[in-house]
Amino acid sequence: MRIICCLFGDKFNQWHVDNLKHMIDTYSGIKYDSFEVITEDLYGNWYNKLQMFDKFRDGENLYFDLDIVITGKLPNLVRKEFTLLNDTWWREEAHTPLNSTIVSWTGDVSHIWDKFKADDIYYLEKYNKGSDEFYYREVEYQTYDPICPKFNMDRLDTDYNVCTLGQMHHVMEEGWTGWWSKYFL
Amino acid sequence: MLKICTVYFGDLYTPDYVGKLFNSIRRNTSIPFQSVCISDNPNVEADLVLPYNHFSDVKRHWHKLKFFSPNFADQHPGDDIIVMDIDQVITGNVDDLIGHAVHDNELITYGVWWNSSLDTNGGFYKFKSGSLKYVWDDFIRNPEYWQLYYYKNGHVHFKYYGEQNYVNWKIQNREGEITKTPEEWISKYHTDFNENCALNTMYCDKFGVDYMMLDDVNENIKVVHFTGPGRTIHDYDTSWINEHWK
């Protein structure tokens, strides 16, 4: 099984990659064979993530964004079909209900990359709020049951062992402390 | 504990502004405090220096709003937090200023005697740790929007200005209390000679004194704020700055 993450641009750095690996190794209970980091910055935005469907065409794959907090043992997140989060159990649908903070698939789903790459300029403009809308409108997908709520600064949500920071990723910077601090590197 | 917090970034000012501000406060108060600075230069002098992230969604002076969160800068319940701009010269005893009583959901800020459309002056905020956390929490939900809102709507004339406008609006919107310090405690200084003369006259008329600034600063004044875009302290060579800003 392969763990995948992406590192590009200025907002995240090697610490964030090391921190993700630390949380997976220390708290998640996930056993994996390789930890892969995609660093090629083709688009200057999160469409870079789609490269994973081209680079990894076999076996079990589990992708995580860098701005998450893992606080305990995670359920089995590996999926056969292309699967990502549906956030509408905790937020309004907006332009897409989907969230690719956690993604999994088994085998070859390179058709996602091929479709995007064949007309990338068009899709970048059409879905300029992010790649999650591309998945929503253009790709067949499955979604996880509720597993990953929004980060709550005031308290740890003990019903779930992973949460997404979203706009709150500043709490990963030096100077911020709270319930999440002990889980970080 | 009392924390006095600042932000230093870029190259308009020099790193010694931070140390000079904190040193001059310590010379002029009997109240113990911890000095804190968000800085992109590790050479600033403060008890706690936290990194200024140039790659953050948060821009320029808006980093000051981080101190409204009790989760930032090692705050503890009951702490008193002061946020100050670094372009200020302390010229008198500030016990009554930094020791000003404050309660939950209250902001203490400079009362100013010159024309101002706001009840809040960004040069000085004092509040109870965490009691105004909504200032940061509501801002960080959409920083891009707020950081340009006051510029786009013509309230300010420089991009990314408007942080004090936001603080003023947010606290009023949440029915917080804004308390101003006595107006005669604060002064401001201009590059323009005629403007300084006008300010002197205005101060004298309003407070019935003989002068605001001559070779020295009026004894009622505690702080001189070098307000305005691009205005610096180190460009001046006057006796009162040399005496107080060190």
HADDOCK unambig.tbl for C-alpha pairs under 7 A between the chains (distance, minus, plus):
assign (segid A and resid 10 and name CA) (segid B and resid 55 and name CA) 5.88 0.50 0.50
assign (segid A and resid 11 and name CA) (segid B and resid 55 and name CA) 5.50 0.50 0.50
assign (segid A and resid 11 and name CA) (segid B and resid 56 and name CA) 6.58 0.50 0.50
assign (segid A and resid 167 and name CA) (segid B and resid 141 and name CA) 6.46 0.50 0.50
assign (segid A and resid 174 and name CA) (segid B and resid 50 and name CA) 6.69 0.50 0.50
assign (segid A and resid 174 and name CA) (segid B and resid 51 and name CA) 6.89 0.50 0.50
assign (segid A and resid 175 and name CA) (segid B and resid 50 and name CA) 6.06 0.50 0.50
assign (segid A and resid 175 and name CA) (segid B and resid 72 and name CA) 5.55 0.50 0.50
assign (segid A and resid 175 and name CA) (segid B and resid 73 and name CA) 5.08 0.50 0.50
assign (segid A and resid 176 and name CA) (segid B and resid 71 and name CA) 5.57 0.50 0.50
assign (segid A and resid 176 and name CA) (segid B and resid 72 and name CA) 4.62 0.50 0.50
assign (segid A and resid 176 and name CA) (segid B and resid 73 and name CA) 6.53 0.50 0.50
assign (segid A and resid 177 and name CA) (segid B and resid 71 and name CA) 5.27 0.50 0.50
assign (segid A and resid 177 and name CA) (segid B and resid 72 and name CA) 6.37 0.50 0.50
assign (segid A and resid 178 and name CA) (segid B and resid 71 and name CA) 6.07 0.50 0.50
